[in-house]
Amino acid sequence: MLSKTMQDAVNEQIQKEYYSSYLYLAMSAYCEANNLPGSAKWMRLQSQEELSHALKLYDQVCDRGGRVTLQAIQQPPVEYKSALDVFQKVLEHEQHVTASIHKLYALSVKENDYPGQITLQWFVTEQVEEEKNAGLIVEQLKAVGESKTSLMLLDRHLAKRGQ
């Protein structure tokens, strides 16, 4: 049985995962509007991945006899300075999500919530990958600098995600 404390905390994390999806979809729209179709595709796939994360937590609550209570999702930013700015914001956001997952995992330890710890271990591992991928793209964009040709080549590379 899921404790009320864990249920409330997981419901809060579900909201954060849905916000992440919404954020990446807004970033995808920005990239589309700025002729970066590869980056837009990368962001759209990231948005879908975040939805699956929310549903994984949703199922965890339901499977353990809890109640999912969906919370409001705020509007994400819609304007950015550049592709580098977008991906820097991705990295910052993933670092924020990592901190949130770690906090939730610590709560599951305190609550002796062993099934929750197992599920959250998957998220801990996933966040290592998320930060690594975003950080790599940020470094590549920094290396590209002001070169529009290099940016277009990197954007084409990002379009290959999911293939």
Residue, then its C-alpha position, 0 to 999 in steps of 0.5 A: m500500500l502506498s502511504k499518503t506522503m508518498q502518494d502526494a509526492v509522486n503526484e507532484q512528480i507526475q505534474k513535473e513530468y507532464y510539465s517537462s513534456y509540455l516544455y519540450l513541446a514548446m521548445s520543439a515549436y520554437c525550433e520549428a519556427n526557427n528552421l531547426p527541424g532536427s532539433a524540433k524532432w529531438m524535442r518532440l521525441q523528448s516530449q513524448e518520452e516525458l509523457s511516458h515517464a509521467l505514465k510510469l509514475y501514474d501506473q505506480v500510484c494506481d497499481r499500489g492502491g493510491r489515487v492519482t490527482l493531476q495538478a495544473i501545468q503552467q505555460p512553458p517559455v516560448e522564446y529563446k535566444s538561440a539553439l544553444d540557449v534552448f539546449q542549455k535550458v534543457l540541461e538546466h531543466e534535467q538537472h532540476v528534475t534529477a534533484s526532484i527525483h533524488k528528493l523523491y527517492a530519499l523520501s521513499v527510503k525514509e518511508n521504507d517504500y521498497p516498491g517505490q525505491i525500485t521504480l525510482q531507481w529506474f528514474v535515477t538511472e534515466q536522469v544520468e542519461e538525460e543529463k549526459n545527452a543534453g550536456l553533450i549537445v550543449e558542448q557541441l553547440k558551443a563548439v559550433g559557435e556562430s557557424k550556421t553551416s555547422l549548426m545545420l549539420l548538427d541539426r541534421h544529426l539531431a534529426k536522426r534521433g529515434q532511427 
